[in-house]
Amino acid sequence: MQNKSRLFGKKATVWTLVLSMVWAGTALGEWNQAQARGEVAVVSTGSFLDTKGHWAAKEIEQAAKSGLIQGFPDGTFQPEQTVTQEQFLSLIERVLPSYQGHEPDAFVKEKYVAKALGRWSEQTYRRLAVAGIMTTGKPTDGMTRLEAARLLLAALGHQSEGEKYRGTTARFFSDLSPQNEQEVMTVYPAYKIGLLSGYPDGTFRPQETISRAQAVVMLTRLDSKMEELFPGEVTESEKKGMTDAVALFVRDVMDQKKIRRYDDLVAYVQQNKLNVSEAFLREHFSFMKYEIYDYVRFPQFNELLYFAKIGTSKYRLTVQYYAGEPGGSVDKTFYLSSTDGKTFRLIGKDE
């Protein structure tokens, strides 16, 4: 678990500030930012004039009472108002665990960050880019359901779940063909995890834009799924020990020793009696078995990190990051074991 308070009641102050700035601007200090976005000030309320009977009325009311969202001065929430790409990114940013990050490379700056240059969302674009959480359109474009599914999976470090559906013939939605592999590998895992759902008529409507109501539901689901998918109490010292164990080994092998053959890697580990199992090596360095190979760049381990304790002495570390071209947005998961929470052994998934 990320050791951050997820209950809405505990996050009321943070979320009130976040969503008032993102969706409508605060009534006082952030008025200039709100004007720049063409938006208006908001007021807090537990219920709204225009949400009674709405499909998301319960979620909206609960989120408002907990301080997650705010409405407009006229007492409305305007649940069907479209959310832009930069607004959705900003919401995701505040849900994520804190991470150090680093400066995006030149390619990322030119292709992704530049589109938000000089806008209120520029720092959000810059920060999320190193975690591989990037939009494809303009900041002011409406956020589509397909794009939202991709971003939410990345925010959870679960994009790789899409591989389970590569080549599938299953049809979950009437308007989403299994032949469209990229859409399937984005929508299916997001749907199965529970981040997004379909419509009563059996459609998914991938190109439909996201409303304020839908964004509320999606972000609360994201917040809940973090707790579910990354269980266990992991202390700050354990997090540091886990991160250091993986990062130092990867840097040693790839950057310092510059080992490029798998047999050499195994020999190096054995000769130096390193605390690393061969199952770990197979899972993460099998590409070295080929004379000509390409590999997805390893993380720097200051990107988005998720920690979980999945047994009495077994841990899991997931890194969501930008892996360069053609790697793109990638998540990598490493497994470790420790009996004291101080010394960690790098192991395979099934050990």
Secondary structure, DSSP 8 states (H G I E B T S, - for coil): ------STTTTHHHHHHHHIIIII--SSTTHHHHHHTT----B--SS-TT-TT-TTHHHHHHHHHTTS--B-TTS---TTSB-BHHHHHHHHHHHS---------HHHIIIIIGGGTTSTTHHHHHHHHTTT---SS-TTSB-BHHHHHHHHHHHHT-GGGGGGGTT----SSTT--TT-HHHHHHHHHHHHHTS----TTS---TTSB-BHHHHHHHHHHHHHHHHHHS-S---HHHHHHHHHHHHHHHHIIIIIS----HHHHHHHHHHTT-SB-HHHHHHHHGGGGSSS--------SSSEEEEEE-SSSEEEEEEEEE--TTT-EEEEEEEEE-SSSSS-EEE-TT-
